[in-house]
Amino acid sequence: MKVAGFLRDFGMFWWDFIVGDSLTLAIGVLVSVGLAFALVHTAPSGVVEVVLPLVVAATLAASLIRR
């Protein structure tokens, strides 16, 4: 019983730490990091420097629109 409570509390801590108040920003960060990783390994040089700021700006705009 104590192990299950510890795991639940541990999971809730990380959920609150990562997501906090904005699920939109948490998902945007995950998408940005995943997209950057994929582009670095597949796209021509310089694509990440153009695409990543656009994704970050779109994430921030989506976060502000929801408020």
N, C-alpha and C positions, 0 to 999 in steps of 0.2 A: 504494500500500500504506500509506503514512503517513497519507493522508487518511482511509482506512477505519478505521485504528487510532485516530486522533484522534476521529472521530465515535463510535466504540464507547465510548471512554473518557469522552467528553463525555456521552453518553447514560447511561452507568453512574453518573457523578457525580450527574446530576439525579435518577435513580431512587433512589439512596441518600439524597440530600438530601431529596427529597419524601416517599418512602415510609419510609425509615429502618427501624425495627423493626416497624412496624404498618401493614399494608396496609389494615386496617379503618379506621383513623383517616384515612388518605389518601383513601380512597373517601368516607368521611363528610364530609370537608371539601369535596370536589368536589361532592357531592350538596347540601350545605348552601348553598354559594355559588350553584350553579345554581338551586336552588329559590328562594332569596332573590331572585335576579335575575328569575326568572319571575313570582314573586308581586308584586314591586314594579311590574311593568309590566302585570299583568292583574287582580290581586285588589283588593278595596276597601281603603281606608286602614286601617291597624292590624292587618291579618292577619299581616304579616311579623313584627311584634313578639310575636305569640303563637306562631306556627308555628316560627320559627327556634330559639328556646330549646329547644323540645321535640325538634327534630331533633338539636340538639347534645347534649342529655342522652341521647337514644337512642343516638347514636354512641358517646358515652363509656361507656354501659352495655354496649353490644355489645363494645367493646374490652376492658372488664374481665371480661366473662363468658368471653371466649375464652382468657384467661390462666388 
